[in-house]
Amino acid sequence: MSVEDELIDDNLNALNTASPRIVYAGFWVRVGAALVDVLIQAPLIALNVYNSFQLKSLSLALLLVIILMIYKPAMEYLYGATVGKMAMKIKVTDKELNPLSLSTAILRFSPWLLSSVLNLVTTIMLFTKDGFQDITGFMEIAAFQSELGFEGISSMLGLLVIVSGLTIAFNNNKQGLHDMIAGTYCIEK
């Protein structure tokens, strides 16, 4: 190897150590992060279910829906990751690898935001529907919800979330549809 080749190799090595290689977080590590986040949110979800069957408090239901709704964008804005992403040692960045702005975090959350807004609307409608206070069974609540007429919209929004997640598996930069919309990347720390 010539002296010139050694200098080129040294320069390339210096560049690689100066700017570390970016590793995009793949589909399964992100599924793991999402599962951890569901476990983190499980007590609030359980309380909301209990409220629907026993307490019947609209204000508690709305508070829980709003807390669950702001968890993901707030955590990604404030900390660059949800608890699940932190556990999996990944973070969310913008195109320049900077932390997310609040507007970018909300834009990234848009597929889930649409579902969350629908959840808010259906919660209000369900809790204010005549006869809801007397319902104690799961099937009765399901029947009440079907009378609201949002199954088609809910299914389409659920499909949007699934498609957004599946695009991670088929994209070179491991971007979900929500990442492409917001111009974000999920990378290993």
C-alpha positions in Angstrom: 0.0 0.0 0.0 1.4 3.4 -1.0 1.7 6.3 1.3 -1.0 8.1 -0.7 -3.4 5.2 -0.2 -2.6 5.2 3.6 -3.4 8.9 3.8 -6.7 8.3 2.0 -7.6 5.5 4.4 -6.7 7.6 7.4 -8.9 10.4 6.1 -11.8 8.1 5.5 -11.4 6.6 9.0 -11.3 10.1 10.5 -14.6 11.0 8.6 -16.3 7.9 9.9 -15.4 8.6 13.5 -16.3 12.3 13.2 -19.7 11.6 11.9 -21.0 8.3 13.2 -22.8 5.9 10.9 -26.6 6.3 11.1 -28.5 3.0 11.8 -32.2 3.3 11.1 -34.5 1.5 13.6 -36.2 -1.4 11.8 -39.7 -2.8 12.0 -39.3 -5.3 14.8 -37.4 -3.0 17.2 -40.2 -0.4 16.6 -42.8 -3.1 17.3 -41.0 -3.8 20.5 -41.1 -0.1 21.4 -44.8 0.1 20.7 -45.5 -2.9 22.9 -43.6 -1.4 25.8 -45.6 1.8 25.3 -48.9 -0.2 25.4 -47.7 -1.7 28.7 -46.9 1.8 30.0 -50.4 3.0 29.0 -52.2 -0.2 30.2 -53.2 1.2 33.6 -54.9 4.2 32.0 -56.6 2.1 29.4 -57.8 -0.3 32.2 -59.1 2.7 34.2 -60.9 3.9 31.1 -62.6 0.5 30.6 -63.5 0.4 34.3 -64.9 3.9 34.0 -67.1 2.9 31.0 -68.6 0.0 32.9 -68.8 1.3 36.5 -68.0 4.9 37.2 -69.6 6.4 34.1 -67.7 9.7 34.4 -67.5 11.6 31.1 -64.9 14.0 32.5 -62.7 11.1 33.6 -63.1 9.4 30.2 -62.2 12.6 28.4 -59.2 13.2 30.7 -57.9 9.7 30.1 -58.4 9.9 26.3 -56.5 13.2 26.2 -53.6 11.9 28.3 -53.3 8.8 26.0 -53.6 11.1 23.0 -50.8 13.5 24.0 -48.3 10.8 25.3 -46.6 10.0 22.0 -46.1 13.5 20.5 -45.3 15.0 23.9 -42.6 12.4 24.7 -41.1 12.6 21.2 -41.0 16.4 21.4 -39.6 16.6 25.0 -37.3 13.6 25.0 -36.9 12.5 21.4 -38.5 9.1 22.3 -41.4 7.5 24.1 -40.6 5.2 27.0 -40.8 2.3 24.6 -38.3 3.8 22.2 -36.0 4.6 25.2 -36.2 1.0 26.3 -35.3 -0.1 22.8 -32.5 2.5 22.6 -33.9 4.4 19.6 -34.9 8.0 19.1 -36.8 10.1 16.6 -35.1 12.9 14.7 -35.8 15.3 11.9 -34.0 15.1 8.5 -30.9 16.9 10.0 -30.8 14.5 13.0 -32.1 17.3 15.3 -34.7 16.8 18.0 -38.3 17.2 16.8 -40.2 20.5 17.0 -43.6 20.3 18.6 -45.3 20.8 15.2 -43.2 18.0 13.7 -44.0 15.7 16.6 -47.7 16.4 16.1 -47.5 16.0 12.3 -45.7 12.6 12.8 -48.6 11.6 15.1 -51.2 12.5 12.5 -52.4 8.9 11.7 -53.0 8.3 15.4 -54.4 11.8 15.9 -57.2 11.2 13.6 -58.2 8.0 15.5 -57.8 9.9 18.8 -60.1 12.7 17.7 -62.7 10.1 16.6 -62.3 8.4 20.0 -63.0 11.7 21.7 -66.1 12.3 19.6 -67.4 8.7 20.2 -66.7 8.9 23.9 -68.7 12.1 24.3 -71.5 10.6 22.2 -71.5 7.3 24.1 -71.4 8.8 27.6 -74.2 11.2 26.8 -76.5 8.7 25.0 -79.7 7.9 26.7 -79.5 4.6 28.6 -75.7 4.5 28.8 -75.7 4.9 32.6 -77.6 1.6 32.9 -75.2 -0.5 30.7 -72.9 -2.9 32.6 -71.9 -5.5 29.9 -69.3 -5.4 27.2 -71.8 -6.5 24.5 -74.2 -3.8 25.5 -71.5 -1.1 25.1 -70.5 -2.6 21.8 -74.1 -2.4 20.6 -74.4 1.2 21.8 -71.1 2.1 20.0 -72.3 0.4 16.7 -75.5 2.6 16.9 -73.2 5.7 16.7 -72.3 4.7 13.1 -68.6 5.3 13.0 -67.4 1.7 12.3 -66.4 2.4 8.7 -64.4 5.5 9.6 -62.8 3.7 12.5 -61.8 0.8 10.3 -60.3 3.1 7.7 -58.3 5.0 10.3 -57.1 1.7 11.8 -56.0 0.6 8.3 -54.1 3.9 7.9 -52.2 3.2 11.1 -51.4 -0.3 10.0 -50.2 0.8 6.6 -48.1 3.5 8.2 -46.4 1.0 10.4 -45.9 -1.6 7.6 -44.2 0.8 5.3 -41.3 0.7 7.8 -40.5 -2.9 6.7 -40.4 -2.0 3.0 -38.5 1.3 3.1 -34.7 1.7 2.8 -34.6 4.3 5.5 -37.1 2.4 7.7 -39.6 5.3 7.5 -43.2 4.7 8.2 -45.8 6.7 6.3 -46.0 9.0 9.3 -42.2 9.5 9.2 -42.4 10.4 5.5 -45.3 12.9 6.1 -43.3 14.6 8.9 -39.8 14.2 7.4 -38.6 12.2 10.4 -36.3 9.2 11.1 -36.3 6.7 13.8 -32.6 5.8 14.5 -30.6 3.8 17.0 -28.9 5.8 19.7 
